[in-house]
Amino acid sequence: MTEQREQNAIGERYLLNFNTDDIPYEFYDVVIIGSGIAGVYTALSIPKTANVLIITKETIEINNSVLAQGGIAVSLDQHDSPELHFKDTIYAGAGLCNDTSVKVLVSEAAENIATLCLYGVNFDRDETRRLSLTREGAHSVNRIIHTGDATGKEVCDTLVSAVSDLENVTIKECTYAIDIITENNVAKGVLTTDAGAKQPKAYYAPVVVCASGGYGRLYTKTTNPEVATGDGAALAFRAGAELMDLEFVQFHPTVLFHPQNNSFLISEAVRGEGALLRNINGERFMPTYHDMAELAPRDIVSRAIFQEMQRTKAQHVYLDITHKDRDFLKRRFPTIFNKCLSYGIDMSK
Ligand SMILES: Cc1cc2nc3c(=O)[nH]c(=O)nc-3n(C[C@H](O)[C@H](O)[C@H](O)COP(=O)(O)OP(=O)(O)OC[C@H]3O[C@@H](n4cnc5c(N)ncnc54)[C@H](O)[C@@H]3O)c2cc1C
């Protein structure tokens, strides 16, 4: 902890005034803040001899993970390798990625996907029972495994069901982490509140895992649910954790543009299956921005869409997949197809 932070610790260390002698408490071996894929997968990975608590500020299924549509990148194809996955990722990150982190991502992906399959996650498979691989932006080969267009829901439903069966894991919903309790700069537990509580409650544990997700809700336009407000990062910071790279927030290129809904993601997998971006005049524009056209890295596609909207003085562009068969679209993208149809938009027309 820096000198400045030590000084802050005197006056501003915690959001609430509380006395640990006066508030209710429980003891665990591990407390995990967050019930997205990070929190739940961590709980499943901890030895069953440890008493684990997951706290989550809404009901268990309200998080970003459940909303993931397109799928998960993993090098499984015979023409693919962790080295190629590494190269593509470094390119997509415009040289700003941390090499060590990317190496972990690409080299440990396959074994973790195998673990998800063992838990029973039902990814789509081809006629030979191999995992189906599709293409997404900046990947030079097909390497996205998926469950239709609702991959996150399938993964979360399966993992939540598995963790709910564990006797060593307790889940407390609608329980809001306010601060990490520290003593001599060491995490000792989590100060929480829940709906209707008259006073905070402490959950003590020698290990605290902060798996509280991102902060997309800081922006007016976002696909993130209401829980993604970044308070996990803030409480970790107050406790003395060093935060890094906070400026890197991903702007996904395509969401539905409709008066009744402008936060529904249209998965990149739609472009992976051949959808073309057209401006308000019906002209395809991505080839003039990047060699990979619609499958360029996301930041490039997002900026191109923005520029094209400014250039044509329009508030939206079109994503055109009308050249694909209607039955294929219904089968491959059932969630997106039906959501669009509920607003009177038929993806095939
Ligand atoms: C619409 C959409 C589509 C996406 N599609 C894909 C995709 O196809 N492929 C892909 O790889 N990634 C995708 N992503 C990104 C991916 O979903 C996230 O990177 C991932 O789910 C993050 O998981 P997480 O567990 O870290 O966070 P989350 O799933 O957001 O979970 C965070 C948890 O922390 C809890 N929490 C937060 N603050 C507190 C607090 N103070 N107290 C208690 N609990 C708290 C929340 O309630 C929540 O349960 C998508 C994201 C979105 C929004």
The ligand as an SDF file (V2000), in Angstrom:
LIG
                    3D

 53 58  0  0  0  0  0  0  0  0999 V2000
  -24.2680   -9.2910  -24.1810 C   0  0  0  0  0  0  0  0  0  0  0  0
  -22.9080   -9.9140  -23.9500 C   0  0  0  0  0  0  0  0  0  0  0  0
  -22.4530  -10.9270  -24.7910 C   0  0  0  0  0  0  0  0  0  0  0  0
  -21.1960  -11.5120  -24.5870 C   0  0  0  0  0  0  0  0  0  0  0  0
  -20.7900  -12.5340  -25.4040 N   0  0  0  0  0  0  0  0  0  0  0  0
  -19.5980  -13.1490  -25.1660 C   0  0  0  0  0  0  0  0  0  0  0  0
  -19.1800  -14.2730  -25.9490 C   0  0  0  0  0  0  0  0  0  0  0  0
  -19.8810  -14.7160  -26.8420 O   0  0  0  0  0  0  0  0  0  0  0  0
  -17.9890  -14.8490  -25.6600 N   0  0  0  0  0  0  0  0  0  0  0  0
  -17.1820  -14.3950  -24.6530 C   0  0  0  0  0  0  0  0  0  0  0  0
  -16.0970  -14.9620  -24.4330 O   0  0  0  0  0  0  0  0  0  0  0  0
  -17.5540  -13.3350  -23.8790 N   0  0  0  0  0  0  0  0  0  0  0  0
  -18.7390  -12.7220  -24.1140 C   0  0  0  0  0  0  0  0  0  0  0  0
  -19.1280  -11.6610  -23.3280 N   0  0  0  0  0  0  0  0  0  0  0  0
  -18.2460  -11.2680  -22.2240 C   0  0  0  0  0  0  0  0  0  0  0  0
  -18.4110  -12.2530  -21.0580 C   0  0  0  0  0  0  0  0  0  0  0  0
  -19.7860  -12.4620  -20.8320 O   0  0  0  0  0  0  0  0  0  0  0  0
  -17.7440  -11.7120  -19.7940 C   0  0  0  0  0  0  0  0  0  0  0  0
  -16.3890  -11.4410  -20.0550 O   0  0  0  0  0  0  0  0  0  0  0  0
  -17.8050  -12.7350  -18.6650 C   0  0  0  0  0  0  0  0  0  0  0  0
  -19.0990  -13.2700  -18.5580 O   0  0  0  0  0  0  0  0  0  0  0  0
  -17.3910  -12.1150  -17.3530 C   0  0  0  0  0  0  0  0  0  0  0  0
  -17.6570  -13.0530  -16.3250 O   0  0  0  0  0  0  0  0  0  0  0  0
  -17.4900  -12.6430  -14.8090 P   0  0  0  0  0  0  0  0  0  0  0  0
  -17.8590  -13.8330  -13.9930 O   0  0  0  0  0  0  0  0  0  0  0  0
  -16.1370  -12.0460  -14.6270 O   0  0  0  0  0  0  0  0  0  0  0  0
  -18.5310  -11.4310  -14.5900 O   0  0  0  0  0  0  0  0  0  0  0  0
  -20.1240  -11.4480  -14.5450 P   0  0  0  0  0  0  0  0  0  0  0  0
  -20.6940  -12.5760  -15.3090 O   0  0  0  0  0  0  0  0  0  0  0  0
  -20.6060  -10.0830  -14.9060 O   0  0  0  0  0  0  0  0  0  0  0  0
  -20.4320  -11.7010  -13.0040 O   0  0  0  0  0  0  0  0  0  0  0  0
  -20.1720  -10.7240  -12.0250 C   0  0  0  0  0  0  0  0  0  0  0  0
  -20.9390  -11.0920  -10.7780 C   0  0  0  0  0  0  0  0  0  0  0  0
  -20.5310  -10.2610   -9.6870 O   0  0  0  0  0  0  0  0  0  0  0  0
  -21.6850   -9.8310   -8.9810 C   0  0  0  0  0  0  0  0  0  0  0  0
  -21.3610   -8.5970   -8.2650 N   0  0  0  0  0  0  0  0  0  0  0  0
  -20.8640   -7.4430   -8.7720 C   0  0  0  0  0  0  0  0  0  0  0  0
  -20.6840   -6.5390   -7.7960 N   0  0  0  0  0  0  0  0  0  0  0  0
  -21.0740   -7.1390   -6.6430 C   0  0  0  0  0  0  0  0  0  0  0  0
  -21.1540   -6.7090   -5.2870 C   0  0  0  0  0  0  0  0  0  0  0  0
  -20.7830   -5.4850   -4.9070 N   0  0  0  0  0  0  0  0  0  0  0  0
  -21.6300   -7.5890   -4.3650 N   0  0  0  0  0  0  0  0  0  0  0  0
  -22.0260   -8.8400   -4.7210 C   0  0  0  0  0  0  0  0  0  0  0  0
  -21.9750   -9.2890   -5.9890 N   0  0  0  0  0  0  0  0  0  0  0  0
  -21.5050   -8.4500   -6.9350 C   0  0  0  0  0  0  0  0  0  0  0  0
  -22.7390   -9.6750  -10.0680 C   0  0  0  0  0  0  0  0  0  0  0  0
  -24.0330   -9.6510   -9.5120 O   0  0  0  0  0  0  0  0  0  0  0  0
  -22.4480  -10.9220  -10.9030 C   0  0  0  0  0  0  0  0  0  0  0  0
  -23.0560  -12.0520  -10.3340 O   0  0  0  0  0  0  0  0  0  0  0  0
  -20.3740  -11.0630  -23.5190 C   0  0  0  0  0  0  0  0  0  0  0  0
  -20.8360  -10.0450  -22.6760 C   0  0  0  0  0  0  0  0  0  0  0  0
  -22.0890   -9.4760  -22.8850 C   0  0  0  0  0  0  0  0  0  0  0  0
  -22.5670   -8.3980  -21.9660 C   0  0  0  0  0  0  0  0  0  0  0  0
  1  2  1  0
  2  3  1  0
  2 52  2  0
  3  4  2  0
  4  5  1  0
  4 50  1  0
  5  6  2  0
  6  7  1  0
  6 13  1  0
  7  8  2  0
  7  9  1  0
  9 10  1  0
 10 11  2  0
 10 12  1  0
 12 13  2  0
 13 14  1  0
 14 15  1  0
 14 50  1  0
 15 16  1  0
 16 17  1  0
 16 18  1  0
 18 19  1  0
 18 20  1  0
 20 21  1  0
 20 22  1  0
 22 23  1  0
 23 24  1  0
 24 25  2  0
 24 26  1  0
 24 27  1  0
 27 28  1  0
 28 29  2  0
 28 30  1  0
 28 31  1  0
 31 32  1  0
 32 33  1  0
 33 34  1  0
 33 48  1  0
 34 35  1  0
 35 36  1  0
 35 46  1  0
 36 37  1  0
 36 45  1  0
 37 38  2  0
 38 39  1  0
 39 40  1  0
 39 45  2  0
 40 41  1  0
 40 42  2  0
 42 43  1  0
 43 44  2  0
 44 45  1  0
 46 47  1  0
 46 48  1  0
 48 49  1  0
 50 51  2  0
 51 52  1  0
 52 53  1  0
M  END
$$$$
